Amino acid sequence: MSSYYKHHVFFCLNERDDGKACCADHNAKAMQEYAKKRCKQLGIAGAEGRVRINKAGCLNRCELGPVLVVYPEAVWYTFVDQQDIDEIIDSHLVNGVPVERLMVDR
Protein backbone atom coordinates (compact mmCIF):
# COMPACT_ATOMS: atom_id res chain seq x y z
CA MET A 1 0.00 0.00 0.00
CA SER A 2 1.42 3.39 -0.95
CA SER A 3 0.88 6.74 0.67
CA TYR A 4 -1.53 9.18 -0.98
CA TYR A 5 1.08 11.91 -0.75
CA LYS A 6 4.69 11.42 -1.74
CA HIS A 7 5.56 13.24 1.50
CA HIS A 8 3.17 14.18 4.29
CA VAL A 9 4.75 16.59 6.76
CA PHE A 10 3.38 17.25 10.24
CA PHE A 11 4.60 20.21 12.30
CA CYS A 12 3.95 19.97 16.03
CA LEU A 13 2.29 23.25 17.06
CA ASN A 14 1.48 22.16 20.59
CA GLU A 15 1.16 24.82 23.28
CA ARG A 16 1.48 23.88 26.93
CA ASP A 17 0.27 26.10 29.73
CA ASP A 18 2.03 24.24 32.53
CA GLY A 19 5.48 25.72 31.88
CA LYS A 20 6.87 22.58 30.24
CA ALA A 21 8.71 22.82 26.93
CA CYS A 22 6.53 22.92 23.83
CA CYS A 23 7.06 23.37 20.13
CA ALA A 24 4.96 26.55 20.05
CA ASP A 25 7.69 28.22 22.14
CA HIS A 26 10.10 27.78 19.23
CA ASN A 27 8.31 29.57 16.37
CA ALA A 28 6.82 26.31 15.06
CA LYS A 29 3.65 27.96 13.70
CA ALA A 30 5.58 30.48 11.61
CA MET A 31 7.88 27.74 10.29
CA GLN A 32 4.88 25.56 9.33
CA GLU A 33 3.32 28.48 7.47
CA TYR A 34 6.64 29.20 5.78
CA ALA A 35 7.05 25.56 4.69
CA LYS A 36 3.54 25.47 3.26
CA LYS A 37 4.12 28.70 1.31
CA ARG A 38 7.52 27.56 0.03
CA CYS A 39 6.18 24.19 -1.16
CA LYS A 40 3.42 26.02 -3.06
CA GLN A 41 6.02 28.34 -4.63
CA LEU A 42 8.08 25.32 -5.71
CA GLY A 43 5.00 23.69 -7.24
CA ILE A 44 5.29 20.56 -5.11
CA ALA A 45 2.28 21.13 -2.84
CA GLY A 46 -1.10 19.60 -3.37
CA ALA A 47 -2.79 16.52 -4.66
CA GLU A 48 -1.83 12.88 -4.92
CA GLY A 49 1.85 12.22 -5.39
CA ARG A 50 2.87 15.59 -4.03
CA VAL A 51 3.71 17.19 -0.68
CA ARG A 52 1.21 18.06 2.04
CA ILE A 53 2.24 20.31 4.94
CA ASN A 54 -0.02 19.95 8.00
CA LYS A 55 -0.36 21.29 11.51
CA ALA A 56 -0.37 18.74 14.30
CA GLY A 57 -1.20 18.80 17.95
CA CYS A 58 1.21 17.30 20.43
CA LEU A 59 3.47 14.65 18.92
CA ASN A 60 4.95 13.82 22.37
CA ARG A 61 8.46 14.90 21.34
CA CYS A 62 8.40 18.44 22.75
CA GLU A 63 11.63 17.92 24.67
CA LEU A 64 13.33 17.69 21.26
CA GLY A 65 11.36 20.63 19.91
CA PRO A 66 10.49 22.07 17.77
CA VAL A 67 9.78 18.95 15.76
CA LEU A 68 8.27 17.90 12.48
CA VAL A 69 7.89 14.45 10.99
CA VAL A 70 7.90 13.44 7.33
CA TYR A 71 5.82 10.44 6.29
CA PRO A 72 5.76 7.82 4.86
CA GLU A 73 9.45 7.59 5.85
CA ALA A 74 8.76 8.56 9.50
CA VAL A 75 11.82 10.83 9.58
CA TRP A 76 11.78 13.19 12.57
CA TYR A 77 13.46 16.58 12.39
CA THR A 78 14.15 19.53 14.59
CA PHE A 79 14.75 23.00 13.17
CA VAL A 80 15.76 26.50 14.19
CA ASP A 81 14.97 28.82 11.30
CA GLN A 82 13.87 29.18 7.68
CA GLN A 83 17.26 27.97 6.45
CA ASP A 84 16.69 24.64 8.20
CA ILE A 85 13.20 24.39 6.70
CA ASP A 86 14.63 25.20 3.25
CA GLU A 87 17.22 22.45 3.67
CA ILE A 88 14.57 19.89 4.65
CA ILE A 89 12.38 20.90 1.70
CA ASP A 90 15.19 21.03 -0.86
CA SER A 91 17.03 17.91 0.24
CA HIS A 92 14.32 15.58 1.57
CA LEU A 93 11.05 16.65 -0.07
CA VAL A 94 12.45 17.59 -3.49
CA ASN A 95 15.49 15.31 -3.84
CA GLY A 96 14.60 12.42 -1.51
CA VAL A 97 17.72 12.77 0.63
CA PRO A 98 17.04 13.08 4.39
CA VAL A 99 18.96 15.80 6.24
CA GLU A 100 21.07 13.89 8.77
CA ARG A 101 22.18 16.93 10.77
CA LEU A 102 18.57 17.91 11.61
CA MET A 103 17.27 14.42 12.43
CA VAL A 104 16.28 13.74 16.01
CA ASP A 105 16.31 9.92 15.60
CA ARG A 106 19.39 8.39 14.01
C-alpha atoms as one frame of an Amber mdcrd trajectory, in Angstrom:
protein
   0.000   0.000   0.000   1.417   3.388  -0.950   0.883   6.739   0.667  -1.531
   9.182  -0.981   1.081  11.912  -0.749   4.688  11.421  -1.737   5.565  13.239
   1.496   3.168  14.183   4.294   4.752  16.591   6.761   3.376  17.254  10.235
   4.601  20.207  12.303   3.950  19.970  16.030   2.294  23.246  17.060   1.485
  22.160  20.591   1.158  24.820  23.276   1.475  23.884  26.929   0.268  26.105
  29.730   2.033  24.245  32.525   5.477  25.723  31.878   6.874  22.579  30.241
   8.708  22.816  26.929   6.529  22.918  23.834   7.061  23.371  20.128   4.964
  26.554  20.047   7.691  28.218  22.137  10.100  27.784  19.231   8.313  29.567
  16.373   6.817  26.312  15.058   3.646  27.958  13.700   5.579  30.481  11.614
   7.880  27.737  10.293   4.882  25.560   9.330   3.316  28.478   7.469   6.638
  29.204   5.776   7.049  25.559   4.685   3.537  25.472   3.264   4.117  28.697
   1.308   7.516  27.558   0.027   6.178  24.191  -1.160   3.423  26.019  -3.059
   6.025  28.339  -4.630   8.075  25.324  -5.706   4.997  23.692  -7.239   5.288
  20.558  -5.110   2.279  21.129  -2.844  -1.098  19.603  -3.373  -2.793  16.521
  -4.662  -1.829  12.884  -4.919   1.851  12.215  -5.387   2.872  15.592  -4.030
   3.707  17.186  -0.678   1.215  18.055   2.041   2.236  20.313   4.939  -0.016
  19.945   8.001  -0.360  21.290  11.513  -0.366  18.745  14.304  -1.198  18.805
  17.953   1.207  17.298  20.433   3.472  14.653  18.925   4.950  13.818  22.366
   8.458  14.900  21.344   8.396  18.441  22.754  11.628  17.918  24.673  13.326
  17.689  21.263  11.361  20.628  19.912  10.486  22.071  17.770   9.784  18.946
  15.760   8.270  17.899  12.480   7.887  14.453  10.991   7.904  13.437   7.329
   5.825  10.438   6.287   5.762   7.822   4.856   9.446   7.586   5.847   8.764
   8.558   9.499  11.817  10.832   9.584  11.777  13.189  12.570  13.465  16.580
  12.394  14.145  19.535  14.587  14.751  23.001  13.167  15.761  26.502  14.188
  14.969  28.820  11.299  13.873  29.176   7.675  17.262  27.971   6.447  16.688
  24.637   8.203  13.197  24.389   6.699  14.629  25.196   3.253  17.218  22.454
   3.670  14.569  19.891   4.652  12.377  20.901   1.702  15.190  21.025  -0.861
  17.034  17.911   0.245  14.315  15.579   1.568  11.054  16.646  -0.071  12.449
  17.586  -3.490  15.493  15.313  -3.843  14.600  12.416  -1.512  17.717  12.767
   0.631  17.035  13.083   4.387  18.965  15.797   6.236  21.068  13.894   8.775
  22.178  16.933  10.771  18.568  17.913  11.614  17.267  14.415  12.434  16.278
  13.736  16.014  16.312   9.918  15.601  19.391   8.392  14.013
